[in-house]
Amino acid sequence: MSSMTVILASVLLAGAAHAAPWQSHGGSSSDGHYSSNGHYSSKAVSSSHGPHSSNAAYSSNSGYRFNSTHNSTSTQSSNSPLYNQVVSTQYGDVQGYPAFNATPSQNLTNWADITVWKGIPFAASTAGSNRWRAPQPVSAWTGTLDARNYGAICPSSSGSREYTVSEDCLNLNIWSAATSTDSKLPVVMWSYPAYSTAADNLFDGAGMADAGVVYVNYNYRTGALGWLAHPELSEERLEAVGYNSSGNYGMLDQFAALKWIHENIEAFGGDPDQITVMGQSAGSAATLHILNSPLTKGLIVGAIIESGVRDPHDPLSSSLAENYRNLTFALEQGVEYLADKNSTSIAAARELDYTTFASDAQFSFGSTATSYTFTATLDYYAMPDTYYNTLIKGAANDVPVITGNTRDESGATYGLNITVDTYLSDLNSTYDGVWVDRFLELYPAANSSQASASENQQFTDRSKVGTWLWANMWRDSAESPIWTYIWDHAPPGQNQGAYHESEINYVLNNLYATDKDWTAEDYEIAETMNAYWVNFIKYQNPNGKSFSRSESWASSRGNTWRTSNGNSTDLAFWAKSDDTQFTMRLGDGFQPTRIAEPARVSLIRSWFNTLPVF
């Protein structure tokens, strides 16, 4: 199999390497211990999950715990961390805990004020009659929900045996350094990539909370339980909301989490009118769908799409994280899939144990009884139109956007070593006709070394050019600005370069949460990356409050303008995307860089324009 043909599997499988969860407690326990990073952990187990995993992972207890009484006070006192009081949501009271019990290894200014609430249900169980239905409202509870432990994860989310798996999995986690429920801090909602969960330590939110942002992550359905379409389900939706389509239950979970946040986040010190959505890979697709969908109109003020969007002419749009299928395909597959499970109806399928429909593989590719594609469906309900048409007509949420890619993803492989013959075979499998010769001319292969470099450069350029072209289309229909980037820093202790997901620790400023041999440079890069992201969340501009959205590469290039965020971190000016062929380099340097050589930009653009849109 050529390197070109394994792109889809390699990108989606990159999410499979997540570490198991660790547990943050605010009190003592007979089977617990304090870890070196300052978190209290209930149970340590070994882990070897990939480039960003910790050497120690921790399991969480299952189910929701309620206390009829609690020794904390519900008085909304000022200048006191929220773990010192019971927080009241629309559905019941919740008790949080300190995120840290000792000074963390990373320099966090407000660590002692950070409260974490884990496992708060934002919707009812998806089992039984709620399987393959839009998320239903959670029932109000009596007593106080003890938000000490992560909740159960959704089936097919992760192959790790350290998690509790249940269809009662629609729960979320909140980190906040607010010292009053009246703090009105900006909010960010994080959507995780494929093969993961909200309990993954890679997505710990204390680093964001330390910077004055209320950070929320959540679980959503995936695999067959999250994306199945079927004619009977379409009949149910038609009766419920007037749309003759089905599928996208995982997407509706994502929307429901956002709506819960909007309705309840003020109790955690957040501002419901200042919510930014953010995600990576499959989470970037979630963010894109929230940006586009009329079902979430008016709920957000910004979107950060990491390793997500590209020109809708790019064939990789049909196979990477943002891929979708048309309704006809999804309905036919759904009928075949249930037949394969010996189920004659949706009612009968709802009576079966969820494990019938769960798979650690989560994704497989094809359209036969043994190979299914469970992904987003163009249902014209949750997903309003094709990506191309949505860009032409305008997204439902016209808000500022940050989007970009990492250097070594989407076909580019760090340390690649292929022969000239392999490279030529890859070219012929990707392009046809005159395009093979045109790409070979600008991405030559005189020897193995040059062939390997050209293959990687071709895919990295394709990502940068594709994102820039998407940004151009966004600007044509939106009034809000967009900023693009390329991340090129390789975290320590691995050989995959600036791999898919490698920016996450840095933007979340949570290096303390994963065991790597972090260097002073890594901590400095994390502080800078987090400052850009926090500025955007607070001001809808990565440069901070003092800069106009109108400043572009043309006005900034060659200058040494700098700005400061609330933590006095110096930041190189990041201009919004425009017609000039520049993006922002982030990681090993912080400065504008060309998306590619002009001739290569023209070549890729010309090739895209010959292809059907997605």
BASE-515174 format. One record per residue (C-alpha): x, y, z; chain; residue in one letter. Coordinates in Angstrom, 1 decimal, always signed. Each point is the difference from the previous one (the first is absolute). Example, Ala and Ser with C-alpha at 12.3 -4.5 7.8 and 13.67 -1.06 7.14 Angstrom:
# residues 2
+12.3:-4.5:+7.8:A:a
+1.4:+3.4:-0.7:A:s
This chain:
# residues 614
+0.0:+0.0:+0.0:A:m
+1.4:+3.4:-0.9:A:s
+0.5:+2.8:+2.5:A:s
-2.7:+2.0:-1.8:A:m
-2.6:-2.6:+0.6:A:t
+0.4:-0.4:+3.7:A:v
-0.5:+3.6:+0.9:A:i
-3.5:-0.4:+1.3:A:l
+0.8:-2.9:+2.3:A:a
+3.1:+1.6:+1.3:A:s
-1.7:+3.3:+0.8:A:v
-3.0:-1.6:+1.8:A:l
+2.2:-2.5:+1.7:A:l
+2.2:+2.8:+1.4:A:a
-2.8:+0.6:+2.5:A:g
+0.2:-3.6:+1.2:A:a
+3.1:+0.6:+2.1:A:a
-1.5:+2.0:+2.8:A:h
+1.0:-0.7:+3.6:A:a
-2.5:-1.3:+2.4:A:a
-1.5:+2.5:+2.4:A:p
+1.5:+1.3:+3.2:A:w
-2.2:+1.2:+2.8:A:q
+0.1:+3.3:+1.9:A:s
-1.4:+0.0:+3.5:A:h
-0.4:+2.7:+2.5:A:g
+0.2:-2.2:+3.1:A:g
+1.6:-3.1:+1.3:A:s
-0.7:-3.6:-0.7:A:s
+1.3:-3.3:+1.4:A:s
+1.1:-1.2:-3.4:A:d
+1.3:+3.3:-1.4:A:g
+3.3:+1.8:-0.2:A:h
+1.3:+3.4:-1.0:A:y
+1.8:+0.1:-3.3:A:s
+3.0:+2.2:-0.7:A:s
-2.0:+2.4:-2.1:A:n
-2.2:+1.0:+2.9:A:g
-3.1:-2.0:-1.0:A:h
-1.5:-2.4:+2.4:A:y
-0.5:-3.4:-1.6:A:s
-2.2:-2.9:+1.0:A:s
+1.8:-2.9:-1.6:A:k
+3.1:-0.4:-2.1:A:a
+0.4:-2.4:-2.8:A:v
+2.6:-0.5:-2.7:A:s
-0.4:+1.6:-3.4:A:s
+1.8:+0.1:-3.3:A:s
-2.4:+1.6:-2.3:A:h
+2.0:+2.0:-2.5:A:g
+1.9:+3.3:-0.5:A:p
-1.9:+2.1:+2.4:A:h
-0.9:-2.5:+2.7:A:s
+0.9:+0.1:+3.6:A:s
+2.0:-2.7:+1.7:A:n
-2.8:-0.3:+2.6:A:a
-3.7:+0.0:-0.6:A:a
-2.9:+0.0:+2.4:A:y
-3.4:-1.6:+0.0:A:s
-3.2:+1.7:+1.0:A:s
-3.0:-1.3:+1.9:A:n
-3.2:-0.8:-1.9:A:s
-3.4:+1.6:+0.3:A:g
-1.2:+3.2:+1.5:A:y
+0.3:+0.6:+3.7:A:r
-2.4:+2.2:+2.0:A:f
+0.3:+1.2:+3.5:A:n
-3.1:+0.9:+2.0:A:s
+2.1:+2.4:+2.0:A:t
+3.4:+1.6:-0.5:A:h
+2.3:+1.9:+2.4:A:n
+0.6:+2.7:-2.6:A:s
-2.1:+3.1:+0.1:A:t
-2.2:+1.2:-2.9:A:s
+0.6:+3.6:+0.9:A:t
+1.4:+1.9:-3.0:A:q
+2.9:+1.5:+1.8:A:s
+2.4:+2.3:-1.9:A:s
+3.7:-0.6:-0.4:A:n
-0.3:-3.7:+0.8:A:s
+0.6:-2.9:-2.3:A:p
-3.2:-1.6:-1.1:A:l
+0.9:-3.4:+1.5:A:y
-0.9:+1.7:+3.3:A:n
-3.6:+0.1:-0.9:A:q
-2.7:-2.0:-1.6:A:v
-0.9:+1.2:-3.6:A:v
-3.6:+0.0:-1.1:A:s
-0.9:-1.0:-3.6:A:t
-3.4:-0.1:-1.6:A:q
+0.0:-3.7:+0.7:A:y
+1.3:-0.2:+3.5:A:g
+2.9:+0.9:+2.3:A:d
+3.6:-1.0:-0.7:A:v
+3.1:-0.2:+2.2:A:q
+3.4:+0.5:-1.6:A:g
+3.6:-0.6:+1.3:A:y
+3.4:+1.7:-0.2:A:p
+1.7:-0.8:-3.3:A:a
+3.3:-0.1:+1.8:A:f
+1.0:-1.0:+3.5:A:n
+3.6:+1.3:-0.2:A:a
+1.9:+2.3:-2.2:A:t
+0.1:-1.4:-3.6:A:p
+3.2:-0.6:-1.8:A:s
-1.0:+2.7:-2.6:A:q
-0.1:+3.6:+1.0:A:n
-3.7:+0.7:+0.4:A:l
-0.8:+3.3:+1.8:A:t
-3.5:-0.8:+1.2:A:n
+0.3:-3.7:+0.6:A:w
-1.3:+0.2:+3.6:A:a
-3.3:+1.5:-1.2:A:d
-0.8:-2.5:-2.7:A:i
-3.1:-2.2:+0.6:A:t
-0.8:-3.0:-2.1:A:v
-3.4:-1.6:-0.3:A:w
+0.0:-3.4:-1.7:A:k
-2.7:-2.2:-1.5:A:g
-2.9:+2.4:+0.0:A:i
-2.8:-1.4:-2.2:A:p
-1.1:+2.3:-2.7:A:f
-2.5:-2.4:-1.5:A:a
-1.9:-3.2:+0.9:A:a
+1.3:-3.5:-0.6:A:s
+0.1:-1.0:-3.6:A:t
-1.0:-3.6:+0.7:A:a
-3.2:-1.8:-0.9:A:g
-2.6:+2.3:-1.6:A:s
+2.5:+2.8:-0.1:A:n
+2.4:-1.9:-2.2:A:r
+0.2:+1.7:-3.4:A:w
-2.0:+3.0:+1.2:A:r
+1.0:+3.6:+0.5:A:a
+1.4:+0.5:+3.5:A:p
-2.8:+0.3:+2.5:A:q
-0.1:+2.4:+3.0:A:p
+1.6:-1.4:+3.2:A:v
-2.4:-0.4:+2.9:A:s
+0.5:+2.4:+2.9:A:a
+1.6:-1.6:+3.1:A:w
-0.5:+0.5:+3.7:A:t
+2.9:+0.3:+2.3:A:g
+3.4:+1.1:-1.1:A:t
+1.8:-1.6:-2.9:A:l
+3.5:-0.9:+1.1:A:d
+2.1:+1.0:-3.0:A:a
+3.2:-1.6:+1.2:A:r
+0.5:-2.6:-2.7:A:n
-0.3:-0.2:-3.8:A:y
-3.2:-1.5:-1.3:A:g
-0.3:-3.0:-2.3:A:a
+1.2:+0.3:-3.6:A:i
-2.1:-0.8:-3.1:A:c
+0.3:-3.4:-1.7:A:p
+2.7:-0.2:-2.7:A:s
+1.7:+3.2:+1.2:A:s
+3.1:-1.8:+1.3:A:s
+1.5:-3.4:+0.1:A:g
+1.5:+0.6:+3.4:A:s
-1.3:-2.3:+2.7:A:r
+0.7:+2.7:+2.7:A:e
-3.3:+1.7:-0.8:A:y
-3.5:-0.8:+1.0:A:t
-2.1:-0.4:-3.2:A:v
-3.7:+0.7:+0.0:A:s
-2.7:+1.4:-2.2:A:e
-0.7:+2.4:+3.0:A:d
+3.1:+1.9:-1.2:A:c
-1.1:+3.5:-0.9:A:l
+1.8:+1.9:+2.7:A:n
+2.4:+2.9:+0.2:A:l
+2.9:+1.4:+2.0:A:n
+0.6:+3.6:+1.0:A:i
+3.2:+1.8:+1.2:A:w
-0.4:+3.5:+1.4:A:s
+2.2:+2.4:+2.0:A:a
-3.0:+2.2:+0.7:A:a
-0.3:+1.1:+3.6:A:t
-3.6:+1.0:-0.4:A:s
-2.9:-1.2:-2.0:A:t
-0.3:+3.6:-1.2:A:d
+3.5:+0.0:-1.6:A:s
-1.3:-0.1:-3.6:A:k
+3.2:-1.6:-1.4:A:l
+0.3:-0.9:-3.7:A:p
-0.8:-3.6:-0.7:A:v
+1.5:-2.6:-2.4:A:v
-1.5:-3.4:-0.9:A:m
+2.5:-2.6:-1.1:A:w
-1.0:-2.9:-2.4:A:s
+2.5:-2.9:+0.1:A:y
+1.4:-1.9:-3.0:A:p
-0.9:-3.5:-1.1:A:a
+0.8:-3.0:+2.3:A:y
-0.2:+2.1:+3.2:A:s
-2.1:+1.3:+2.8:A:t
-0.4:+3.1:+2.1:A:a
+1.8:-1.8:+2.8:A:a
+3.3:-0.2:-1.9:A:d
+2.7:+1.8:+1.9:A:n
+1.2:+1.6:-3.3:A:l
-3.2:+2.2:+0.2:A:f
+0.4:+1.1:+3.6:A:d
-1.4:+3.5:+0.3:A:g
+1.8:+1.5:+3.0:A:a
+2.6:+1.8:-2.2:A:g
-2.8:+1.8:-1.8:A:m
-1.8:+0.8:+3.3:A:a
+3.2:+1.4:+1.4:A:d
-0.1:+2.7:-2.7:A:a
-3.5:+1.1:+0.9:A:g
-2.0:-2.2:-2.4:A:v
-2.8:-2.4:+1.1:A:v
+0.9:-3.2:-1.8:A:y
-2.5:-2.8:-0.8:A:v
+0.4:-3.3:-1.7:A:n
-2.6:-2.7:-0.5:A:y
-0.8:-3.5:-1.4:A:n
-2.0:-0.7:-3.2:A:y
-1.2:-3.2:-1.7:A:r
+2.0:-1.5:-2.8:A:t
+0.2:-3.1:-2.2:A:g
-3.3:-1.6:-1.0:A:a
-1.7:+1.3:+3.2:A:l
+0.9:+3.6:-1.0:A:g
-0.4:+0.1:-3.7:A:w
-2.4:-2.7:-1.3:A:l
-2.6:+1.1:-2.5:A:a
-3.0:-2.1:-0.8:A:h
-3.4:+0.5:-1.7:A:p
-1.9:-0.7:+3.2:A:e
+2.1:+2.6:+1.8:A:l
-0.7:+2.5:-2.7:A:s
-3.8:-0.6:+0.6:A:e
+0.6:+0.7:+3.6:A:e
+1.8:+3.3:-0.7:A:r
-2.6:+1.0:-2.5:A:l
-2.7:-0.3:+2.6:A:e
+2.1:+1.7:+2.7:A:a
+1.5:+3.0:-1.9:A:v
-1.3:-0.1:-3.5:A:g
+3.2:-1.3:-1.7:A:y
+0.0:-3.2:-1.9:A:n
+3.5:-1.1:+0.8:A:s
+2.0:-1.8:+2.7:A:s
+3.5:-0.5:+1.3:A:g
+2.3:+2.5:+1.7:A:n
-1.0:-0.8:+3.6:A:y
+3.6:+0.6:+1.1:A:g
-0.2:+3.4:-1.6:A:m
-3.3:+0.7:+1.8:A:l
+1.8:-0.9:+3.2:A:d
+2.6:+2.6:-0.7:A:q
-2.7:+2.6:-0.6:A:f
-1.7:-1.1:+3.3:A:a
+3.2:+0.5:+2.0:A:a
+0.3:+3.5:-1.4:A:l
-3.6:+0.8:+0.9:A:k
+0.5:-1.3:+3.5:A:w
+3.1:+2.1:+0.4:A:i
-1.9:+3.1:-1.2:A:h
-2.8:-0.7:+2.5:A:e
+2.1:-0.9:+3.0:A:n
+3.5:+1.3:-0.2:A:i
-0.7:+3.2:+1.9:A:e
-0.2:-2.0:+3.2:A:a
+3.6:-1.0:-0.5:A:f
+1.2:+3.6:-0.5:A:g
-0.3:-0.1:-3.8:A:g
-1.6:+2.5:-2.4:A:d
-2.7:-1.8:-2.1:A:p
+0.3:+2.7:-2.6:A:d
+3.7:-0.5:-0.5:A:q
+0.4:-3.6:-1.1:A:i
+2.7:-1.1:-2.4:A:t
-0.1:-3.5:-1.5:A:v
+3.3:-1.8:-0.6:A:m
+1.1:-3.5:-1.0:A:g
+2.6:-2.1:-1.8:A:q
-0.4:-2.5:-2.8:A:s
-3.4:-1.7:+0.5:A:a
-0.4:+2.8:+2.6:A:g
+0.8:+2.5:-2.7:A:s
-2.8:-1.5:-2.1:A:a
-2.3:+0.4:+3.0:A:a
+1.0:+3.6:+0.2:A:t
-0.5:+0.5:-3.7:A:l
-3.5:-1.4:+0.2:A:h
-0.9:+2.3:+3.0:A:i
+1.3:+2.9:-2.1:A:l
-2.1:-1.0:-3.0:A:n
-3.3:-1.3:+1.5:A:s
-3.1:+2.1:+0.5:A:p
-0.8:-2.1:+3.0:A:l
+2.8:+1.8:+1.9:A:t
-0.4:+3.5:-1.4:A:k
+0.8:+2.8:+2.4:A:g
+1.5:-2.2:+2.7:A:l
+3.7:+0.7:-0.7:A:i
+2.4:+2.9:-0.5:A:v
+2.9:-1.8:-1.6:A:g
+1.3:-3.4:-1.3:A:a
+3.5:-1.6:+0.1:A:i
+0.3:-2.8:-2.5:A:i
+3.3:-2.0:+0.4:A:e
+0.9:-2.4:-2.7:A:s
-3.3:+0.5:-1.7:A:g
-1.1:+1.9:-3.0:A:v
+1.4:+0.0:-3.5:A:r
-1.2:+1.0:-3.5:A:d
-3.2:-2.0:-0.7:A:p
+1.5:-1.0:-3.3:A:h
+2.7:-2.0:+1.7:A:d
-0.7:-3.7:-0.2:A:p
+1.3:-0.4:+3.6:A:l
-3.2:+1.8:+1.1:A:s
-1.8:-3.3:-0.6:A:s
+2.3:-2.1:+2.2:A:s
+1.6:+2.1:+2.8:A:l
-1.8:+1.1:+3.2:A:a
-2.5:+2.3:-1.7:A:e
-1.2:-2.7:-2.4:A:n
-3.7:-0.7:-0.4:A:y
-2.3:-2.2:-2.2:A:r
-3.2:+0.9:-1.8:A:n
-3.4:-1.1:+1.4:A:l
-0.6:-2.7:-2.6:A:t
+3.3:-1.8:+0.8:A:f
-0.7:+0.3:+3.8:A:a
-3.5:-1.3:-0.3:A:l
+1.0:-3.0:-2.1:A:e
+2.8:-0.8:+2.3:A:q
-2.2:+0.2:+3.0:A:g
-2.4:-2.6:-1.4:A:v
+2.9:-2.3:-0.9:A:e
+1.6:+0.5:+3.4:A:y
-3.1:-0.9:+2.0:A:l
-0.5:-3.1:-2.2:A:a
+3.6:-1.0:+0.7:A:d
-0.9:+0.3:+3.7:A:k
-3.1:-2.3:-0.6:A:n
-2.3:+2.8:+1.1:A:s
-3.2:+0.5:-2.0:A:t
-0.9:+3.5:+1.3:A:s
+1.3:+3.0:+2.0:A:i
-2.3:-1.1:+2.9:A:a
+1.6:-3.4:+0.1:A:a
+3.5:+1.5:-0.3:A:a
-0.8:+2.2:+3.0:A:r
-0.7:-3.1:+2.1:A:e
+3.5:-1.4:-0.7:A:l
+3.0:+0.6:+2.3:A:d
+2.1:+3.0:-1.1:A:y
+3.0:-2.3:-0.5:A:t
-1.7:-1.3:-3.1:A:t
+0.7:+3.3:-1.6:A:f
+3.2:+1.0:+1.7:A:a
+3.5:-0.4:-1.5:A:s
+3.4:+1.0:+1.3:A:d
+0.9:+0.6:-3.6:A:a
-2.6:+2.8:-0.2:A:q
+0.6:+0.5:-3.7:A:f
+0.3:-2.3:-2.9:A:s
-0.1:+0.9:-3.6:A:f
-2.2:-1.2:-2.8:A:g
-3.6:-0.9:-0.6:A:s
-0.4:-3.7:+0.5:A:t
-1.4:-2.1:+2.8:A:a
+3.4:-0.3:+1.6:A:t
+1.3:+3.5:-0.6:A:s
-2.1:+3.0:+1.0:A:y
+0.5:+3.7:-0.1:A:t
-1.6:+1.7:+3.0:A:f
+0.5:+3.7:-0.3:A:t
-1.9:+3.2:-0.5:A:a
-2.9:-0.1:-2.4:A:t
-1.1:+2.9:-2.2:A:l
-3.5:+0.0:+1.5:A:d
-0.9:+3.7:-0.8:A:y
-1.1:+0.2:+3.7:A:y
+3.0:+0.0:+2.4:A:a
+2.3:+0.3:-3.0:A:m
-1.7:+2.6:-2.2:A:p
+1.8:-0.4:-3.3:A:d
+3.3:-1.1:-1.7:A:t
+3.1:+1.7:+1.2:A:y
+0.4:+1.8:-3.3:A:y
-3.6:+1.3:+0.0:A:n
+0.2:+1.1:+3.6:A:t
+3.1:+2.0:-0.7:A:l
-1.7:+1.6:-3.0:A:i
-3.2:+0.8:+1.9:A:k
+1.6:+0.8:+3.3:A:g
+0.1:-2.0:+3.3:A:a
-2.8:+0.4:+2.5:A:a
+2.5:+1.5:+2.5:A:n
+2.0:+2.8:-1.6:A:d
+2.7:+0.2:+2.7:A:v
+3.8:+0.4:+0.1:A:p
+1.9:-3.3:-0.8:A:v
+3.5:-1.4:+0.6:A:i
+0.9:-3.0:-2.0:A:t
+3.2:-1.8:-1.1:A:g
+2.0:-3.2:-0.1:A:n
+3.0:-1.8:+1.3:A:t
+3.0:-0.6:-2.3:A:r
+0.1:-3.8:+0.2:A:d
-3.6:-1.1:-0.6:A:e
-2.5:-0.6:-2.8:A:s
+2.4:-2.0:-2.1:A:g
+3.3:+1.6:+1.2:A:a
+2.1:-2.5:+2.0:A:t
+3.0:+1.2:+2.1:A:y
+3.1:-2.0:-0.9:A:g
-1.5:-1.5:-3.2:A:l
+2.4:-2.1:-2.0:A:n
-1.5:-1.2:-3.3:A:i
+1.5:-0.9:-3.4:A:t
-0.4:+1.9:-3.2:A:v
-2.2:-2.8:-1.3:A:d
-2.3:+0.2:+3.0:A:t
-0.3:+3.7:-0.4:A:y
-0.8:-0.3:-3.7:A:l
-2.6:-2.6:+0.8:A:s
-1.5:+2.3:+2.6:A:d
-0.2:+2.8:-2.5:A:l
-1.8:-2.1:-2.5:A:n
-2.5:-1.2:+2.6:A:s
-0.8:+3.5:+1.1:A:t
+0.0:+2.0:-3.3:A:y
-0.7:-0.9:-3.6:A:d
+0.9:+1.3:-3.4:A:g
+2.1:+3.1:-0.3:A:v
-0.2:+0.5:+3.8:A:w
+2.5:-2.7:+0.7:A:v
+2.7:+1.7:-2.0:A:d
-0.9:+3.4:+1.3:A:r
+0.3:-1.0:+3.6:A:f
+3.2:-2.0:-0.7:A:l
+1.5:+3.2:-1.6:A:e
-0.6:+2.1:+3.2:A:l
+0.5:-2.9:+2.4:A:y
+2.9:-1.9:-1.6:A:p
+1.5:-3.3:+0.9:A:a
+3.6:-0.5:-1.3:A:a
+0.7:-2.4:+2.9:A:n
-1.5:-1.6:+3.0:A:s
+0.8:+2.9:+2.3:A:s
-1.6:+2.6:-2.3:A:q
-3.0:-2.3:-0.7:A:a
-0.7:-0.3:+3.8:A:s
+0.4:+3.7:+0.5:A:a
-2.3:+0.8:-3.0:A:s
-2.7:-2.3:+1.1:A:e
-0.1:+1.5:+3.4:A:n
+0.2:+3.6:-1.3:A:q
-2.8:-0.7:-2.4:A:q
-2.4:-1.0:+2.7:A:f
+1.1:+2.8:+2.4:A:t
-0.4:+2.5:-2.8:A:d
-3.4:-1.5:-0.9:A:r
-1.2:+0.5:+3.6:A:s
+1.3:+3.6:+0.2:A:k
-1.3:+1.0:-3.4:A:v
-3.3:-1.8:+0.6:A:g
-0.6:+1.8:+3.3:A:t
+0.9:+3.4:-1.6:A:w
-2.4:-0.6:-2.8:A:l
-2.7:-1.0:+2.5:A:w
+0.8:+3.3:+1.9:A:a
-0.4:+1.9:-3.3:A:n
-3.5:-1.5:-0.5:A:m
-0.9:+0.7:+3.6:A:w
+1.0:+3.7:-0.5:A:r
-2.2:+0.2:-3.1:A:d
-3.2:-0.7:+1.9:A:s
+0.8:+0.9:+3.6:A:a
+0.6:+3.4:+1.6:A:e
+2.1:-1.6:+2.8:A:s
+3.8:-0.4:-0.4:A:p
+1.9:-3.2:-0.1:A:i
+3.6:-0.8:+1.1:A:w
+1.9:-3.0:-1.3:A:t
+3.2:-1.8:+1.2:A:y
+2.4:-2.9:-0.5:A:i
+1.4:-1.7:+3.1:A:w
+3.5:-1.4:-0.3:A:d
+1.3:-0.9:+3.5:A:h
+0.8:-3.6:+0.8:A:a
-0.7:-0.8:+3.7:A:p
+2.8:-1.9:+1.8:A:p
+0.3:-3.8:+0.4:A:g
-1.5:-1.1:-3.3:A:q
+1.0:-0.5:-3.7:A:n
-3.1:+1.2:-1.8:A:q
+1.0:+3.7:-0.4:A:g
-2.8:+2.6:+0.3:A:a
-2.5:-2.8:-0.1:A:y
-3.8:+0.1:-0.1:A:h
-1.1:+1.3:+3.5:A:e
+3.5:+1.2:+0.9:A:s
-1.2:+3.5:+0.6:A:e
-2.7:-0.8:+2.6:A:i
+2.2:+0.0:+3.2:A:n
+1.3:+3.3:-1.0:A:y
-3.2:+1.9:-0.9:A:v
-1.6:-1.4:+3.2:A:l
+3.1:+0.9:+2.0:A:n
-0.2:-3.3:+1.8:A:n
+3.4:-1.5:-0.3:A:l
-0.3:-1.1:+3.6:A:y
-2.7:-2.5:-1.0:A:a
+2.1:-2.3:-2.1:A:t
+3.4:-1.6:+0.8:A:d
+2.5:+1.2:-2.5:A:k
+3.5:+1.4:+0.4:A:d
-1.2:+3.5:-0.5:A:w
+2.8:+2.6:-0.4:A:t
+0.1:+3.7:+0.8:A:a
-0.7:+0.6:-3.7:A:e
-3.2:-2.1:+0.2:A:d
-1.3:+2.0:+2.9:A:y
+0.8:+3.3:-1.8:A:e
-1.8:-1.2:-3.2:A:i
-3.0:-1.1:+2.1:A:a
-0.3:+3.3:+1.7:A:e
+0.1:+1.8:-3.4:A:t
-2.4:-2.4:-1.7:A:m
-2.5:+0.2:+2.9:A:n
+0.3:+3.8:+0.0:A:a
-1.1:+0.2:-3.7:A:y
-2.9:-2.4:+0.7:A:w
-1.1:+1.7:+3.2:A:v
+0.1:+3.4:-1.8:A:n
-2.3:-1.3:-2.7:A:f
-2.4:-1.5:+2.6:A:i
-0.1:+3.3:+1.9:A:k
+0.1:+2.5:-2.8:A:y
-0.6:-2.0:-3.3:A:q
+3.5:+1.1:-1.0:A:n
+3.2:-2.1:+0.7:A:p
+2.0:+3.3:+0.4:A:n
-2.1:+1.3:+2.9:A:g
-2.5:+2.7:+0.7:A:k
+2.1:+2.9:-1.3:A:s
+0.3:-1.0:-3.7:A:f
-2.5:+0.5:-2.7:A:s
-1.4:-3.0:-1.9:A:r
+0.8:+1.9:-3.2:A:s
+3.8:-0.2:+0.2:A:e
+1.4:-2.4:-2.7:A:s
+3.2:-1.5:-1.2:A:w
+0.4:+2.9:-2.4:A:a
+0.1:+2.5:+2.8:A:s
+2.0:-2.2:+2.5:A:s
+2.5:-1.9:-2.0:A:r
+3.6:+1.2:+0.7:A:g
-1.0:+1.8:+3.1:A:n
+0.8:-1.1:+3.6:A:t
-3.3:+1.0:+1.6:A:w
-0.7:-1.9:+3.1:A:r
-2.8:-0.2:+2.5:A:t
-0.6:-1.3:+3.5:A:s
-2.7:-2.2:+1.4:A:n
-1.3:+0.2:+3.6:A:g
+3.0:-2.0:+1.2:A:n
+2.5:+2.4:-1.6:A:s
+1.2:-2.6:-2.5:A:t
+1.5:+1.7:-3.0:A:d
-1.6:-1.1:-3.3:A:l
+1.1:+0.5:-3.5:A:a
-2.8:+1.6:-2.0:A:f
-2.2:-2.5:-1.8:A:w
-1.8:+1.6:-3.0:A:a
-3.3:-1.2:-1.2:A:k
-0.2:-2.0:-3.2:A:s
-0.3:+1.9:-3.3:A:d
+0.8:-0.3:-3.7:A:d
+3.7:-0.1:+0.7:A:t
+1.4:-3.5:+0.1:A:q
+1.1:+0.0:+3.7:A:f
-0.9:-1.8:+3.1:A:t
+1.3:+0.1:+3.6:A:m
+2.8:-2.3:+1.0:A:r
-0.5:-1.3:+3.5:A:l
+2.3:-2.2:+2.1:A:g
+3.7:+0.1:-0.9:A:d
-0.5:+3.6:-1.0:A:g
-2.7:+2.6:+0.1:A:f
-0.1:+2.1:-3.1:A:q
-1.8:+0.2:-3.4:A:p
+1.0:-2.6:-2.6:A:t
-1.0:-0.7:-3.6:A:r
-2.5:-2.7:-0.3:A:i
+2.1:-1.4:-2.9:A:a
+2.1:+1.2:-2.9:A:e
-2.3:+2.0:-2.3:A:p
+0.3:-2.5:-2.9:A:a
-1.0:-2.9:+2.3:A:r
-3.0:+2.0:+1.3:A:v
-1.1:+0.6:-3.5:A:s
+0.4:-3.7:-0.9:A:l
-2.0:-1.3:+3.0:A:i
-2.7:+2.6:-0.5:A:r
-0.3:-0.9:-3.7:A:s
-0.2:-3.7:+0.7:A:w
-2.7:+0.6:+2.7:A:f
-2.1:+2.0:-2.5:A:n
-0.3:-3.1:-2.3:A:t
-1.5:-2.1:+2.8:A:l
-3.5:-0.4:+1.3:A:p
-0.9:+1.9:+3.1:A:v
-0.8:-1.6:+3.3:A:f
